[in-house]
Amino acid sequence: MLQSIHSIFADSPVPLYSQLADLLRQRITRGAWPPGSKVPSLEALVDEFKVARVTVRQAIEILSREGLLLPQRGRGTFVSEQVQSLRSLKLETSLQGLANAYRNDKPELTLVEEAGVQPVLTAADGRAAPAYQFMRRVHSRDGAAYCVAAIYIDQRAFRLAPKRFRQETVVPVLMDLPDVQIASARQTLRISTADVETARRLNVPVNSPVAEVRRICLSADGSVLYLGEITYRGDFIEFSMQLTL
């Protein structure tokens, strides 16, 4: 008879197999199960987590669809070698670092683009430009979606390179434009969980860890040149910063 479910699982509307998939995903992305290694057997995972066999199978299936695990008939299930590329996106703390990190990524305009939408700004953010171009889109790398972004660009800057802004990530384009001067920039980060829409766009279970970043660039006159509200997959990024003494 199956024992009671392991206490690590939350009393949550999130399906048990999604919670288990998240736990196993963390073992993979943190290196506890390195690329190429064979994962414990179905029976071993059932015994460890005190869940039904079907729950383990569903969790393995999720991670297989994500490309993290490779079931091989007669041999078992192995961690994909592609895992080495995960968590390779560093959340840079310099504007030039951001430009270099994102320069080759190709965003997909999947949701909406609209002119004249004004962002919600606080007094600390800076003053609003006369008008903004708004875009909401998904960014991908090597075929894997890693963030959903809501983007506001001062229309005066947007009109200098509309095609590039639509086809490339924003920060590298801004820094390439000779007629645009970024006087200052800052970003804040908050750890959260994926809602239904974000989970669908990023192909992760609901309530998976995400990093919510709010990024602002100011022009020389103190107006908000660019505002990005970006939600990153938690298993795709690394964040490091130099500590002052």
JOKA-V730264 format. One record per residue. RES is the residue in one letter. SS is DSSP state (alpha for helix, beta for strand, coil for the rest). PSI is psi in radians with two decimals (NA if undefined). BURIAL is # if it has 9 or more other ideal C-beta (glycine too) atoms within 8 Angstrom, else .. Layout:
res=RES ss=SS psi=PSI burial=BURIAL
res=RES ss=SS psi=PSI burial=BURIAL
//
This chain:
res=M ss=coil psi=2.44 burial=.
res=L ss=coil psi=2.32 burial=.
res=Q ss=coil psi=2.99 burial=.
res=S ss=coil psi=2.63 burial=.
res=I ss=coil psi=2.47 burial=.
res=H ss=coil psi=2.48 burial=.
res=S ss=coil psi=-0.23 burial=.
res=I ss=coil psi=-0.31 burial=.
res=F ss=coil psi=2.33 burial=#
res=A ss=coil psi=2.65 burial=.
res=D ss=coil psi=1.61 burial=.
res=S ss=coil psi=2.67 burial=.
res=P ss=coil psi=-0.19 burial=.
res=V ss=coil psi=2.22 burial=#
res=P ss=coil psi=2.57 burial=.
res=L ss=alpha psi=-0.68 burial=#
res=Y ss=alpha psi=-0.54 burial=#
res=S ss=alpha psi=-0.69 burial=#
res=Q ss=alpha psi=-0.74 burial=#
res=L ss=alpha psi=-0.73 burial=#
res=A ss=alpha psi=-0.67 burial=#
res=D ss=alpha psi=-0.71 burial=#
res=L ss=alpha psi=-0.77 burial=#
res=L ss=alpha psi=-0.63 burial=#
res=R ss=alpha psi=-0.71 burial=#
res=Q ss=alpha psi=-0.64 burial=#
res=R ss=alpha psi=-0.64 burial=#
res=I ss=alpha psi=-0.90 burial=#
res=T ss=alpha psi=-0.42 burial=#
res=R ss=coil psi=-0.04 burial=.
res=G ss=coil psi=0.04 burial=.
res=A ss=coil psi=-0.60 burial=.
res=W ss=coil psi=1.67 burial=#
res=P ss=coil psi=2.82 burial=.
res=P ss=coil psi=2.36 burial=#
res=G ss=coil psi=-0.19 burial=.
res=S ss=coil psi=2.70 burial=.
res=K ss=beta psi=2.29 burial=.
res=V ss=coil psi=2.80 burial=#
res=P ss=coil psi=2.71 burial=.
res=S ss=coil psi=2.87 burial=.
res=L ss=alpha psi=-0.78 burial=#
res=E ss=alpha psi=-0.67 burial=.
res=A ss=alpha psi=-0.69 burial=.
res=L ss=alpha psi=-0.65 burial=#
res=V ss=alpha psi=-0.78 burial=#
res=D ss=alpha psi=-0.69 burial=.
res=E ss=alpha psi=-0.77 burial=.
res=F ss=alpha psi=-0.07 burial=#
res=K ss=coil psi=0.82 burial=#
res=V ss=coil psi=2.96 burial=#
res=A ss=coil psi=2.73 burial=.
res=R ss=alpha psi=-0.68 burial=.
res=V ss=alpha psi=-0.56 burial=.
res=T ss=alpha psi=-0.76 burial=#
res=V ss=alpha psi=-0.75 burial=#
res=R ss=alpha psi=-0.74 burial=#
res=Q ss=alpha psi=-0.68 burial=#
res=A ss=alpha psi=-0.76 burial=#
res=I ss=alpha psi=-0.67 burial=#
res=E ss=alpha psi=-0.71 burial=.
res=I ss=alpha psi=-0.83 burial=#
res=L ss=alpha psi=-0.47 burial=#
res=S ss=alpha psi=-0.72 burial=#
res=R ss=alpha psi=-0.56 burial=.
res=E ss=coil psi=-0.15 burial=.
res=G ss=coil psi=0.19 burial=.
res=L ss=coil psi=-0.57 burial=#
res=L ss=beta psi=2.61 burial=#
res=L ss=beta psi=1.67 burial=.
res=P ss=beta psi=2.35 burial=.
res=Q ss=beta psi=2.08 burial=.
res=R ss=coil psi=2.23 burial=.
res=G ss=coil psi=-0.16 burial=.
res=R ss=coil psi=-0.50 burial=.
res=G ss=beta psi=-2.85 burial=.
res=T ss=beta psi=2.35 burial=#
res=F ss=beta psi=2.68 burial=#
res=V ss=beta psi=2.31 burial=#
res=S ss=coil psi=2.52 burial=#
res=E ss=alpha psi=-0.37 burial=.
res=Q ss=alpha psi=-0.27 burial=#
res=V ss=alpha psi=-0.41 burial=#
res=Q ss=alpha psi=-0.44 burial=.
res=S ss=alpha psi=-0.22 burial=.
res=L ss=coil psi=2.74 burial=#
res=R ss=coil psi=0.38 burial=.
res=S ss=coil psi=-0.13 burial=.
res=L ss=beta psi=1.88 burial=#
res=K ss=beta psi=2.28 burial=#
res=L ss=coil psi=1.65 burial=#
res=E ss=coil psi=2.71 burial=.
res=T ss=coil psi=0.14 burial=.
res=S ss=coil psi=2.63 burial=.
res=L ss=alpha psi=-0.70 burial=#
res=Q ss=alpha psi=-0.66 burial=.
res=G ss=alpha psi=-0.71 burial=#
res=L ss=alpha psi=-0.78 burial=#
res=A ss=alpha psi=-0.76 burial=#
res=N ss=alpha psi=-0.66 burial=#
res=A ss=alpha psi=-0.61 burial=#
res=Y ss=alpha psi=-0.07 burial=#
res=R ss=coil psi=-0.62 burial=#
res=N ss=coil psi=0.04 burial=.
res=D ss=coil psi=2.54 burial=#
res=K ss=beta psi=1.87 burial=.
res=P ss=beta psi=2.66 burial=#
res=E ss=beta psi=2.02 burial=.
res=L ss=beta psi=1.55 burial=.
res=T ss=beta psi=-0.32 burial=.
res=L ss=beta psi=-1.21 burial=.
res=V ss=beta psi=2.64 burial=.
res=E ss=beta psi=2.36 burial=.
res=E ss=beta psi=2.46 burial=.
res=A ss=beta psi=2.65 burial=.
res=G ss=coil psi=0.08 burial=.
res=V ss=coil psi=2.24 burial=.
res=Q ss=coil psi=2.31 burial=.
res=P ss=coil psi=2.77 burial=#
res=V ss=coil psi=2.00 burial=.
res=L ss=coil psi=2.58 burial=#
res=T ss=coil psi=2.96 burial=.
res=A ss=coil psi=-0.56 burial=.
res=A ss=coil psi=-0.37 burial=.
res=D ss=coil psi=-0.65 burial=.
res=G ss=coil psi=3.03 burial=#
res=R ss=beta psi=2.72 burial=.
res=A ss=coil psi=2.53 burial=#
res=A ss=coil psi=2.89 burial=#
res=P ss=coil psi=-0.65 burial=.
res=A ss=coil psi=2.70 burial=#
res=Y ss=beta psi=2.67 burial=#
res=Q ss=beta psi=2.20 burial=#
res=F ss=beta psi=2.36 burial=#
res=M ss=beta psi=2.45 burial=#
res=R ss=beta psi=2.19 burial=#
res=R ss=beta psi=2.99 burial=#
res=V ss=beta psi=2.37 burial=#
res=H ss=beta psi=2.43 burial=#
res=S ss=beta psi=2.73 burial=#
res=R ss=beta psi=2.22 burial=.
res=D ss=coil psi=0.64 burial=.
res=G ss=coil psi=-0.01 burial=.
res=A ss=beta psi=2.18 burial=#
res=A ss=beta psi=2.25 burial=#
res=Y ss=beta psi=-0.27 burial=#
res=C ss=beta psi=2.70 burial=#
res=V ss=beta psi=2.28 burial=#
res=A ss=beta psi=2.35 burial=#
res=A ss=beta psi=2.12 burial=#
res=I ss=beta psi=2.30 burial=#
res=Y ss=beta psi=2.15 burial=#
res=I ss=beta psi=2.28 burial=#
res=D ss=beta psi=2.17 burial=#
res=Q ss=alpha psi=-0.50 burial=#
res=R ss=alpha psi=-0.64 burial=.
res=A ss=alpha psi=-0.71 burial=#
res=F ss=alpha psi=-0.70 burial=#
res=R ss=coil psi=-0.25 burial=.
res=L ss=coil psi=-0.43 burial=.
res=A ss=coil psi=1.05 burial=#
res=P ss=alpha psi=-0.68 burial=.
res=K ss=alpha psi=-0.74 burial=.
res=R ss=alpha psi=-0.74 burial=#
res=F ss=alpha psi=-0.57 burial=#
res=R ss=alpha psi=-0.47 burial=#
res=Q ss=alpha psi=-0.22 burial=.
res=E ss=coil psi=2.96 burial=#
res=T ss=coil psi=2.67 burial=#
res=V ss=alpha psi=-0.85 burial=#
res=V ss=alpha psi=-0.81 burial=#
res=P ss=alpha psi=-0.65 burial=#
res=V ss=alpha psi=-0.81 burial=#
res=L ss=alpha psi=-0.75 burial=#
res=M ss=alpha psi=-0.34 burial=#
res=D ss=alpha psi=-0.32 burial=.
res=L ss=coil psi=2.06 burial=#
res=P ss=coil psi=-0.42 burial=.
res=D ss=coil psi=0.07 burial=.
res=V ss=coil psi=2.22 burial=#
res=Q ss=coil psi=2.11 burial=.
res=I ss=beta psi=1.95 burial=#
res=A ss=beta psi=-0.61 burial=.
res=S ss=beta psi=2.82 burial=.
res=A ss=beta psi=2.62 burial=#
res=R ss=beta psi=2.83 burial=.
res=Q ss=beta psi=2.64 burial=.
res=T ss=beta psi=2.66 burial=.
res=L ss=beta psi=2.37 burial=#
res=R ss=beta psi=2.33 burial=.
res=I ss=beta psi=2.30 burial=.
res=S ss=beta psi=-2.84 burial=#
res=T ss=beta psi=2.69 burial=.
res=A ss=coil psi=2.25 burial=#
res=D ss=coil psi=-3.10 burial=.
res=V ss=alpha psi=-0.81 burial=.
res=E ss=alpha psi=-0.78 burial=.
res=T ss=alpha psi=-0.76 burial=#
res=A ss=alpha psi=-0.70 burial=#
res=R ss=alpha psi=-0.74 burial=.
res=R ss=alpha psi=-0.59 burial=#
res=L ss=alpha psi=-0.04 burial=#
res=N ss=coil psi=0.83 burial=.
res=V ss=coil psi=2.81 burial=.
res=P ss=coil psi=2.65 burial=#
res=V ss=coil psi=2.47 burial=#
res=N ss=coil psi=0.19 burial=#
res=S ss=coil psi=2.65 burial=#
res=P ss=beta psi=2.39 burial=#
res=V ss=beta psi=2.81 burial=#
res=A ss=beta psi=2.12 burial=#
res=E ss=beta psi=2.07 burial=#
res=V ss=beta psi=2.35 burial=#
res=R ss=beta psi=2.01 burial=#
res=R ss=beta psi=2.28 burial=#
res=I ss=beta psi=2.33 burial=#
res=C ss=beta psi=2.31 burial=#
res=L ss=beta psi=2.51 burial=#
res=S ss=beta psi=3.07 burial=#
res=A ss=coil psi=-0.49 burial=.
res=D ss=coil psi=0.14 burial=.
res=G ss=coil psi=0.10 burial=.
res=S ss=beta psi=2.70 burial=#
res=V ss=beta psi=1.90 burial=#
res=L ss=beta psi=-0.62 burial=#
res=Y ss=beta psi=2.32 burial=#
res=L ss=beta psi=2.17 burial=#
res=G ss=beta psi=2.20 burial=#
res=E ss=beta psi=1.83 burial=#
res=I ss=beta psi=2.32 burial=#
res=T ss=beta psi=2.05 burial=#
res=Y ss=beta psi=2.52 burial=#
res=R ss=beta psi=2.30 burial=#
res=G ss=coil psi=-0.45 burial=#
res=D ss=coil psi=0.17 burial=#
res=F ss=coil psi=-0.24 burial=#
res=I ss=beta psi=2.76 burial=#
res=E ss=beta psi=2.48 burial=.
res=F ss=coil psi=2.11 burial=.
res=S ss=coil psi=2.64 burial=.
res=M ss=coil psi=2.67 burial=.
res=Q ss=coil psi=2.23 burial=.
res=L ss=coil psi=2.34 burial=.
res=T ss=coil psi=2.59 burial=.
res=L ss=coil psi=NA burial=.
//
